[in-house]
Amino acid sequence: MDEKALHDEQRLMRMMRKTLTSIVRDTAPRDGNPSPLSEATILNIKDCLMVISTRETELARLTGRTLDERPHFTDETPTSHAVKISGISKKTH
């Protein structure tokens, strides 16, 4: 599978996950009312989200990405910094 196809599939998985979770959020029971979704529908949504999650993991592995990536602003200060080993002085005991 070529790189573009993998990225297109990642985009599709992300869109499907966001749509399903939006549906769940919008139909969540409020004020003690029962859920408008049947138990079978809820289980089907859970199964779909598991399949999407599994495929997202596979696609991340194929493209060399990790799933813990987060967007960063260009002006954001880094949380860590590199230190050159040659800049560390040796201690004598």
matplotlib code that plots the C-alpha trace (Angstrom):
import matplotlib.pyplot as plt

x = [0.0, 1.5, 2.0, -0.9, -3.4, -2.2, -2.7, -6.1, -7.2, -5.9, -8.0, -11.0, -10.6, -10.2, -13.4, -15.4, -14.2, -15.1, -18.5, -19.4, -18.2, -20.3, -23.4, -22.8, -22.3, -25.4, -27.6, -26.3, -29.1, -29.6, -31.6, -32.3, -33.9, -33.2, -30.8, -32.6, -30.2, -30.9, -28.4, -27.7, -26.9, -24.6, -22.7, -22.4, -21.0, -18.5, -17.5, -17.0, -14.8, -12.7, -12.2, -11.3, -8.9, -7.2, -6.8, -5.5, -2.8, -1.9, -1.8, 0.4, 2.8, 2.9, 3.6, 6.2, 4.1, 3.1, -0.4, 0.6, 1.4, -0.2, -0.2, 2.3, 2.3, 5.4, 5.8, 5.3, 8.3, 9.7, 9.3, 12.8, 16.1, 19.1, 22.4, 25.6, 27.5, 30.8, 29.6, 29.3, 32.4, 33.9, 34.0, 37.1, 36.6]
y = [0.0, 3.4, 6.3, 8.4, 5.5, 4.9, 8.6, 8.6, 5.5, 7.2, 10.2, 8.0, 6.1, 9.4, 10.8, 7.7, 7.6, 11.3, 10.8, 7.8, 9.4, 12.6, 10.4, 8.8, 12.2, 13.7, 10.7, 10.3, 10.0, 13.2, 13.9, 10.2, 9.6, 6.2, 6.0, 6.4, 3.7, 0.0, -2.3, -3.9, -0.5, 0.4, -2.9, -2.3, 1.2, -0.3, -3.0, -0.4, 1.8, -1.3, -2.1, 1.5, 1.7, -1.6, -0.4, 3.1, 1.2, -0.9, 2.2, 4.0, 1.1, 1.0, 4.7, 4.8, 7.0, 6.7, 7.1, 9.5, 12.3, 15.6, 18.9, 21.6, 25.3, 26.8, 29.3, 26.6, 26.3, 22.7, 20.6, 19.2, 20.2, 18.3, 18.4, 17.6, 14.8, 16.6, 19.5, 17.4, 17.6, 14.5, 14.0, 12.7, 10.6]
z = [0.0, -0.9, 1.5, 0.2, 0.5, 4.1, 5.0, 3.3, 5.3, 8.5, 7.7, 7.1, 10.4, 12.3, 10.6, 11.4, 15.1, 15.5, 14.0, 16.1, 19.3, 18.4, 17.9, 21.3, 23.0, 21.4, 22.3, 25.9, 28.4, 30.5, 33.6, 34.3, 30.9, 29.3, 26.3, 23.0, 21.6, 22.0, 23.7, 20.4, 18.8, 21.7, 21.4, 17.6, 18.2, 20.7, 18.2, 15.5, 17.7, 18.6, 14.9, 14.2, 17.1, 16.0, 12.4, 13.6, 15.5, 12.5, 10.3, 12.8, 12.8, 9.0, 8.7, 11.5, 13.7, 17.3, 18.7, 21.4, 19.0, 19.8, 17.9, 19.0, 18.5, 16.8, 19.7, 22.3, 24.7, 24.6, 27.7, 27.4, 26.0, 24.6, 26.4, 24.6, 26.3, 25.6, 27.7, 30.8, 33.0, 34.4, 38.1, 39.7, 42.8]

ax = plt.figure().add_subplot(projection="3d")
ax.plot(x, y, z, "-o")
ax.set_aspect("equal")
plt.show()
